[in-house]
Amino acid sequence: MCYTSCLAFTLNYGQQAHRFRAAYKIVEDAIAARVFPAASVAVLYRDELIALRGFGHQTYDPAAPPVTAATIFDLASVSKVVATTTMAAILCERGKLDLGDTVPGRDDLTLRGLLTHTSGLPSYVKLFEQTRDRDELLRLAFATPLESKAGTRTEYSDIGFIILGNMLERVAGEALDAFCQREIFRQLDLRDTQFTPPSELSFKIAPTRDDRYFRNKLIQGEVNDENAWVMKGVAGHAGVFSTAYDVAMFAECWLTGGSPILTPGTIAEFTRQQPESTRALGWDRPTPPSSSGKHFSSSSFGHLGYAGTSLWCDPERQLAVVLLTNRTWPDASNQAIKQIRPVFHDAIVEAL
């Protein structure tokens, strides 16, 4: 019996549309205002999937394929929790990883600092402008100097998670995608979740960008992030593709306090705010003003993705809310999703 078989989808289309009409109107109005062309929503509440629906079309062209619950999205930085953070938690639980360890050749970097974003590394560096080679990009990432003293402030860092992903590969003795596919995605029966989806699935994937700057083509079915693209689509900071349904099922693993892949103790440790950071281990916390809105409890944890994706979990309510969009289409100039996310989450909680 697979892990997800006990979860029931309890609201039909009409029932969920009525219950979440305010939240759904926020999404529909955002599409009309061209905040994003495509969206997919899932709400998991007390072990039941009570909402699952797609909105809009893959692009703003009305002839583009309509979005359904089966539409796949580039998770962007939500990959940091769906893959990298969960892999780190598994390796810790198996006694193969000590978060106090330093990065080889970098005594100023610890694995804990990378997970909590207190490493002192910069948030982002366009390494892809310096190389098209995966190994060289990794070398550049490992050589990136600190911008602040380690442990003195929280600075979200893609570079830190690029390094972390590679360190986890060294500890596990295999590639990030292979480990995650076997130990996470398959264990949780996440059938539409993977790195580097095959080209035959591209028609089901919401495009992220009309890239006229770097790749000179429409980005659909390959990772949007340029650094991750140079790394062949498999990186610690980005690269996972998934559906709202699968992300909700992944959230169930962390909400139950126990699962086929992690123990309650590990989940509690990784989701609590760390004393040196405003964040948890890999996960973000709802520091006001939060994208999770005003109703999620202080024990909540979640993550955002640059392409317009998000997952927020509230263990007190046993609630997970997934919002996947491609707000970077056709480019990333529109930032209005920052206003959409909190009011959307407020409307979901108020509907409950």
N, C-alpha and C positions, 0 to 999 in steps of 0.2 A: 504494500500500500504506500503510495507516495505521500510526502509530507503535507501537500496542499489538499488532499482528498477530503479532509474533515471541514474545510471552509465552504460555506454556502453563500451563493449569491442570492440575496433575499428580496431585492426590490426589482420589479420589472421596469421597463422603460418609462411607462406612465407614472408609476409610483415614485421613482427616484426623481423624475422631472418635476413632480409636484413638491416633494419634500425639499429638494435643493434648488428650487426655482430662483431664489435670490442669488445663490452662488453661480448657477448656470448662466444667469443673465449677465453677471459680471464678465464671464468668459466670452459670451456672445457679443457683448458690447465692445470688449477689447478687440475681438476679431474685426468688428465693423470699423473700429477706430484704427485698424492696421497696426496694433501693438504686436500681433503675431497672426499668421494665417491658420495655423494648426494647433490644436490642443487635445490632450487626452487626460481624463480625470479618473482617479480611483479613490474610494474612501473605505477604509477597513475599520470596523468598530466592533469591539467585543467579539473578536473571532469571526465576524461575518463581513463579507464584502457587500456593502449596502449601496455603493454607487460605482458605476463603471460606464464611461461614455466618451466618445470622440466628438470633436467640434471642428467645423470649418473644413477647409481643403488643404492639401499639402502646400500649395502656394496661394497667392492672391488671385490667380487665374481661376475663374469659376469653372473652367473645364478641367482643372486639375483634379486628381482623384480625391474623393471625400475621405475625411479622417474617420476611422472606426476604432473600436476598442483593440483591434488587432494591429493598428499602425505602430510601427517601431520608431523610436526616437534616439538620437544621439544624446546620451545622458550627460555628456561633458563632465564637469567636476563631481557630479553625483557618483561617478565612477570611483571617486576616492573612498567612499564608504561601501558601495556595493561590491567592490573588488579589493582594493588595497588594504583598507582598514580591517575588513573581515579576514583577509589572509593573515595580517599581522596578529589579530586576535587568536586565530586558529594555531598559528605557530607558537605564540606565547603559551597557550593552553597545553600544547604538546611538549613544552619545555625546550623548544628549539630556538627560542628568541628571548633575549633579555633586553628590555627597553632601555636599560642603563648603558648598553654597549655603545661605543663610539664607532663612527664610520671609518673604515680603514683609510689611512692617509689624511684623515681630517679629525684630529683630536678635539676640535672645537664643535663637532656635531655629534649629538646622540640621537638614537632612534626615537626616544621619548620627545626630544625637542622637535624632530621632524613631524611626529604625529600631532603634537599640540600646537604646531606653528609658532614655536618660541625659539627656533633655531638661530634667528638673526639673519637668515637668508632673505634676499629680495623677493617680492611677491611674484614677479614675472620678468623674464628676460627673453628676447626674441633670438633664441639660440639658432633657430631655423634659418636665420639670415646669414649665419656663419658657416653652415654645413648642411649637406643633404645626406650625410652618413650617420647611421644610428650610433655606432660606437663613438664617433667623434662628438656627437651631441651629448652623449653620456659623459665623456671626458670633460667637456665644457661645463656641464652641470656640476660635476664633482669639484671643478676648479673655481666655481663661482664664489667670490669673497663675501663675507658677512657684511651686512649694512648696519647691524647693531650687535652689541654684546649678547651672546646666547643667554636666554632665560630672563632677559630684562623687559621684553614686551611681546605681545602677540601680534604677529604679522603674517597673515595668510600667505602661503608660498607654494606656487606650482613647482618651483625648482626643488623645494624640499621633498615633495612627493615623487618627483622624477627620481631623485636619489633614493628615497625610501623604497620605491617599487623595485629598483635594481638590487638593493640590499636584501629584500625579501626573496628575490630570485636566487641570490647567492646562498642564502640560508636553506631554502627549500631544495636547491639543486635542480630547478627546472624553471621554465618560463612562466611569467605571471599569468598569461592566458590559459596555459595548460593546467596549472594548479587551480585557478579559479573555476574553470569549466568543470573539473572533476570534483573538487572539494566544496564548492559553493553552489554554482548554478545547477549542476546535476542533482546534488543532494537535496536541494530545495525545490526541484522540479520546475525550474525557471526555463521553460522550453524556448522562449524567444529572447533570451539574454545571452550575449556573447561579445567578444572582441571580434573585429574584422569580419563582419557578416559577408556571406558569399554574394556575388554579383546578382545571382538570380532572385535575391530578396530585395533588391534595390527598390522595386516598385512599391513595396510595403513600407519604405522608410521615408520619413519626412525630410526633405532637403533642408540644409542649414544655411547655405550661402551661395550667392553668385560671386565667386572669388575671381576678381579681376586684378588682384594684387600679387598673388603668390603662385597659385596653381593654374590660373587662367581657365577655369571651367566651373560648372555647377557642381556643388558638393552635395552628393546624395549617396548614402551607403558607405561613405568613408568618413573617418573622424574629422571633425571641423577644426580642431586645435592643430596648429601648424607644427608645434614641437612634437606632439604625439604622432602626427603624420610622418614626420621624418623618422620616428621610431617604429615605423611600419604598422602604426595603429594600435600598438600594445605598449602602454605606459602607465606609470603609477598614478598620474594625475588626471588622465582622461582616456577614452577609447571604448567604453562599454556602450552597447546599444541594447535597448529593452523596450518593453511595453509598460503601460501604467499598471496592468494586471500583475505582471511579474514583479515590478517594484513594490507593489502592495504586499505580495507574498513574501518578498525579501524582508519587508518591514515586520511582518508577523513573526519572523524568526527572532528579531530583536525585542519585540514587544512582549512576547510570552515569558521572557526570563529564562527560557530554556528551549533548546531546539536540537535537531539532529547534528548540528555542527559546533555549537557553543554551549557552555554551561551558564547557569544564572549568575555565578560569581564573575565570570569573565565579562558578560554583558553589562553587569552593574559597574564594573571597573572602567570599562571603555566608554560608557555613556555618562558618567558623572563628570562634572566640571573639575578640571585639574587645578591644584592650588597655584601653579605657576602661570596659568593661562585663563583666558576668558572662554576657552573651548574645552571640550572633552578630548579623548584620544581618537583622533580622526574626525569625530563628529563636531558639529557646531552646536551651540547652546542659544536659547532665545534671549540674547541680551537686547533690551529695549533700545531703540525701536527695532523690532524684529520682523523679518519677512513672514514669520508664522502668525503675525497679528497680536491681538491683545488678550486672547483667551487661553492659549496653550499654557500649561502649567510650567513652573520653574524647573521641573525635572525633565522637560522635553528635550529632544535632540533631533537634529536634522542636517540637511545639507542642500546647497544650491548648486546649479550648473550654469555656466556662462551662456549656453545656447538657449536658456529659458526653462530649465528643468528644476524641480524641487521635490524633496521628500521631508516631511515633518512628522515626528512620532511623539505622542503624549502617553507615557506609561500610566499616568494616573487615570486617564479616561479610557485607556486601551484603544487609542485612536491613532490611525496613520492616514495622512492625506498626501496624495501624489498629484502633482500638476506637471505635466510634460508639454512643452511648447517648442516651437522653432522660431523664437523671437529674433534670431539673427538673420532671418530671411527678409529681403535679399542681402541686407548687410546689418551690422550691429549698431547702427546709429540710433535706433529707437530704444530709449531706456525706460519707457513707461511701465514695463513689467514690475519695476520696483514699487510702483504705487498699486498695481493690481494684486500682487501676492498677499499682502497683509489683509486687504479687505475681502479677498476670496476666502482665506482661511477663517476670518471672523464669521463670514456668512455660513461656512460649513459647520462650525461649532454651534452657532446660533440655531441652525436647523436641527441640531440634535437635542 
